[in-house]
Amino acid sequence: MKLLVTGASGFLGGRLCHALLRHGHSVRAFVRPTSDVSSLPPPSDDVPLELAYGDITDYPSLVAACSGCRVVFHAAAVVESWLPDSSQFISVNVGGLKNVLRAYKEMGTIEKIIYTSSFFALGSTDGYTADESQMHSTKSFCTEYEKSKTIADNIALEAAKQGVPITVVCPGVMYGPGKISAGNILARTLIERFNGRLPGYIGDGNDRFSFSHVDDVTNGHVSAMEKGQQGQRYLLTGENASFMQVFDIAADITNTKRSWINIPLFVIEFYGWLSVLFCIITGKLPLISPPVVYYLRHQWAYSCEKAKRELNYKPRNLTEGLEDIIPWLKKSGLIKY
Ligand SMILES: NC(=O)c1ccc[n+]([C@@H]2O[C@H](COP(=O)([O-])OP(=O)(O)OC[C@H]3O[C@@H](n4cnc5c(N)ncnc54)[C@H](OP(=O)(O)O)[C@@H]3O)[C@@H](O)[C@H]2O)c1
């Protein structure tokens, strides 16, 4: 059975292609002509992986890529928290899903779509832990990214009601070995921390995120193809913790000193504005932009009990996950301790 993976050159998509190949599937990886495909195995006689070039906003290129594929994993998205041209979030993240749904309807050969949504599509959870039944209030959004993923999530659920065999998976904040793209935000933050560019905790520890190891998330995607129900959402999240807890666990693992200062969020926001200014001048996208601080002022804690029960999802805890990524970052020469 041939499967299409959009966003195959990304952090998640690359690991997903590897996982699907390990499960014995033939994979077609949808990538852009400009994509860095170095994280994908080189296609060969032994590796049933082929590349299909196109852009998710270019319908004909998507249709050509879908030809002969019975399952589509739609993971492509722009995931930055800020972009100089904010219209890209809607055109790629919403327009891309609309194109996948159109291809399903017009081609008649696709049997299942696994759509990678996000915890952001459920909205914040200030003071409690949410499950899949939470719908985003849509009253306010921290970022255009959050807005685009919420709109797309609603479109996917609506399509399922109209009979499209689509299953929605919502990863938490993903981290792990693999591409250091905009999506691998925790790895990028650890690189800043261990290279001395982040001299303290981010904020006062009141933030809360659900951290998922990328390989647990890819396994969750494979299970969603095998067992996921049409129109159901599955949170592929993990341990709920603050960035302060992440830094403390990282310090314990590496036998390095814990931070002793908290950088107030208003300072980080100011730094974010400077980074945005720097980006406008140089074109280099910032790691920290003001919307990152808007995220940090909320809590995003979720339960993945449904995925554990129905998809046999087995998330590792943060300590196990960090014990995997930190030595990998060191081995890759990205951090020293
Ligand atoms: N990272 C997280 O913490 C997280 C959490 C929850 C949900 N998600 C979701 O997981 C999915 C994968 O994210 P990721 O972390 O792997 O991000 P990523 O590393 O930035 O990968 C994004 C992928 O989308 C592709 N893409 C972007 N615009 C495209 C376009 N116009 N046409 C075709 N492909 C395009 C990128 O291609 P190029 O290589 O050419 O740029 C890349 O392959 C996304 O849907 C994201 O919303 C991520």
The ligand as a Gaussian input file, in Angstrom:
#p B3LYP/6-31G(d) Opt

LIG

0 1
 N        6.340000      21.031000      16.224000
 C        5.389000      20.984000      17.116000
 O        5.638000      21.137000      18.329000
 C        3.976000      20.699000      16.683000
 C        2.986000      20.587000      17.661000
 C        1.688000      20.296000      17.267000
 C        1.390000      20.138000      15.927000
 N        2.368000      20.272000      14.992000
 C        2.013000      20.068000      13.594000
 O        2.828000      19.021000      13.088000
 C        3.044000      19.207000      11.687000
 C        4.514000      19.082000      11.384000
 O        5.222000      20.105000      12.074000
 P        6.803000      20.066000      12.233000
 O        7.097000      20.354000      13.639000
 O        7.362000      18.847000      11.596000
 O        7.192000      21.376000      11.392000
 P        8.412000      21.605000      10.384000
 O        9.593000      20.838000      10.810000
 O        8.550000      23.072000      10.227000
 O        7.870000      20.960000       9.049000
 C        6.884000      21.581000       8.277000
 C        6.809000      20.873000       6.954000
 O        5.774000      21.475000       6.160000
 C        6.331000      21.753000       4.884000
 N        5.670000      22.877000       4.234000
 C        5.554000      24.155000       4.676000
 N        4.921000      24.895000       3.761000
 C        4.639000      24.070000       2.708000
 C        4.014000      24.262000       1.464000
 N        3.526000      25.457000       1.078000
 N        3.889000      23.189000       0.632000
 C        4.372000      21.986000       0.993000
 N        4.993000      21.744000       2.174000
 C        5.124000      22.789000       3.014000
 C        7.789000      22.078000       5.151000
 O        8.518000      21.988000       3.952000
 P        9.979000      22.671000       3.803000
 O       10.945000      21.676000       4.381000
 O       10.144000      22.882000       2.356000
 O        9.954000      23.956000       4.576000
 C        8.110000      20.965000       6.144000
 O        8.304000      19.753000       5.470000
 C        2.425000      20.559000      11.354000
 O        1.155000      20.354000      10.806000
 C        2.311000      21.252000      12.692000
 O        1.256000      22.202000      12.695000
 C        3.657000      20.553000      15.342000

